[in-house]
Amino acid sequence: MDTALFESAAGMADAANYADWTFSLFAPYVRGDVLEVGCGVGTFTRLLVAAPAVRRILSIDVSPEAVAYCRAAISHPSLELKHADVRDVPDAFDAVICMNVLEHIQDDEGALRHMIERLRPGGTLFLLVPAHQALYSEFDHEGGHYRRYNKRHMRGLIDRAARATPLAVRQFYFNSIGALGYFVVYRILKKPPRADATAEVGWFDRYVVPVQRRIERNRSPFGISLVSVITKER
């Protein structure tokens, strides 16, 4: 894993309000056996192990550094951390959580198909990806992003990946203010991807997130992220 980018992710882990807001979006689906695709620095792994309806969590990452970091930081009897690609996971799950990972995978359709196949009937895949190709910047490129998504693009991808599997799909954009800030900082001002953003993240988390969380309520026409809630029908 790129050290600078890993440190940046670790810095984002301190944004407790933002993490709690994001977790609230998928907490209702976290139950039984859970697959977390991409443990990163463990921001959501910590929240998953505390969820009362969870029986088992398999948290994977293609980065051995990320897995080692989480193994040193998080210990729980229900948690298994594994260095693995999602396409190598054979088990079935009640919930699959995949956040800011699909954009790193060149064959996103193949990876998404495998995640859908891993769902038990009635299970839910919570998928969060960067939104709007117009926001694509050097930050995305250096972070290993192949693309950003919109609702139409993602819905077509889901339909192709699902093949004939019956699914219920709900989509919404997330964090509109973050999208505006991202556009200004990385598209207009062209801030270097590796520049320290700790102060900006801290200010946003402390003062903006609590207010935005109350008023946005998943109704924004745009956002820094696109959320897809994909449930396999019984």
N, C-alpha and C positions, 0 to 999 in steps of 0.2 A: 504494500500500500504506500502511496505517495505520502511522505511524512508531513509535509506542509498541509495537505488536504485533510489528513487524518487529524492533525491538531485543530484545524478549522472545525471539523465535525465535533471534536471534543469540546470546543468552545461553545458550540450551539447547544450542547447537552446542558449547559448552565441556564438555558432559557426555560425555566420551570413552568412559567405560565403558558408559554407556547406549546410545550410538550403536553401539559395537562389538557389544553384546548384540543389539540390534535387527537390525543388518546380518547377524549370524550366522543369523538366521531365514530370510533369503531369498538368502544367498550361493550355496547350491547350485543356484539357478535362473538365476543371472546368467551368460549365455553368448551368443555370437553378437551379433546386433543387439538392442539394449536401448532401450526407451523409458522414461524417467523422467517421470512425470506430476507436476509440481510440484517445481521445483528448490529453492524456498525460499532458504535462505542457503547451500546447497551442502553440508550435513552429509553426506548420502549420495552426492552427486555425486562428492565426493572419494574415497570408498571404491569407487564403481563404476568409476572410471577406472583404479584400481589392480587390479581383478579380472583375473586372467590369461586367462580364457576369453572376454573381451569383444572383439568386433571393432569395433563402432560403438555410440556412445551418443547418442541424441537426448534432450536434457533440456529440457522446456518449462515455462513458467509463464505464467499470465494477468497476472502483475504485471511490468510493465517494470522496476520498481525491483529486483525479485528477480533478473531476468535480467542486468541491468547489474552488480549486486553480484557475481554468480557469474562473469561474464565478466572482471571485474577481479581476482577471487581465484583462479580455476582455469583452467589452460590445459593442454590435452592433445590430441594429434593425433587421437584417436578420438572426441573430444567435440564435439558441436554444441549450442549453447545457443540457444533460440529463444523469442521472445515469441509464444505461441500457445495456443489452446484445444485440448484433447484431441480435440474433435469435428472439428477442422480438419486432423488428421494423417492422411495417406492411406497411409502405408507399412505393411508387415508386419514383425513383430518376433518374436524368439525368447523374449523376456521383456519384460513390462511391470511396472513398479514404481510403485505408487500408494499413498502414505502420507499420511494425514491431509489428504486433498484432497476425497474424495467427499462428505463432510458439508458442504462449502462450496457444493455445486452443487444448485440447487433440483430440476432434472430429473436426479436421480441415476441413474434407470433408463436414460435415454438415454445418459448419459456412460458408464455401465458397459457398455452394449451396444456402444458404439463401441470400448471397450478390448478386449472379447472378440473383436470382429471384426478387430482389429489383430493378434491372435495368429496365428502360423503353426501348422499342425498339430504337436502335441507341445510347443507353447510354453506358458509359464506366466505368469499374472497373479498377482502378490503384492499383496494389497489389505489395508491396515491403516486402520482407522477408529476413532473414539471409541466406547466400549462403554457400554451401559446408559442408557436414557433417564432413569432415576431419578437419575442423576448430572448431568443437564443443569442448568447454572447460568448466572449472569450472565456468567461467563467464556466459556462457549460462545456465548452470545448476542452478546457484544461481539466475539468472534473470528469471527463470521460463520457459525456452525454452524447449519444448519437442523434437525439431529437428531443423536442418537446411536443405535447399533444393538445388537441382540442376534443370536444365531445364527439363530433362526427368522425374524426380519425379514430378515436378510441373505440367507438361503438362498432365501426367496421372491423377493427382488429379483434374485438371480442367475438363478433359473429363468426369470423373466419376461424379463430382459435377453437371456438366451441363446437364447430361442425354441427352435428345434429343434437347436441346436448341441450335440453330445455333449461333456459336460465331466466331469472328475473334480474333486470339491471336497473340501477338507479345511479344517476350521475349529477355532480354539482362541482362548481369551482369553489376554491378555498383560499382565503386570505387575499382580499382585493387590495388592501393598503400595501401589503408586501409586494404585490405585483407592480404597483406604481413606483414604489421605492426601488425595486430591482431595475426597472426600466430606466429610471433617472441615473442610478449609480453605475450600472454596467453597460447600458446602451448609449446614454447621452454623455455622461462624465467619463465613461470608459475607465473606471477604477480597476487597477490590476487585480486579477483573481486572488493573488496571495497576500494582498494588503490586509493588515489587521482591521477587522470589523467588530472587535469585541465591544467597544463603546456603543456603536450603533445597535448591535443586537441587544445589549443590556437595556438601552433606553426604550427600544421597541417593545421588549418583553415586559418591562416594568410599567410603562405608561399607556401604550397603544393596545396591546393584546386584551387586557381586561375590558376595555370599552368596546373594541371591535367584536369581541366574542359575544357580547350582549346584543349587538345590532345587526350583525351579518346574517346569522342563522341560515347559512347554506342557500342564500337566494341571490348571490351576486352574479352578474353576467360575465365576470372574468375573475381571475385570481392567479396567484403565483403557482398554485397546484390544481390539478384536476383529480377528483375523487370518483372512483367507480365502485359501487357496492354490488357484487355479483353473487347471486344465490342460486345454487343448483336445486332445481325443483325436485320434489320427492316423487 
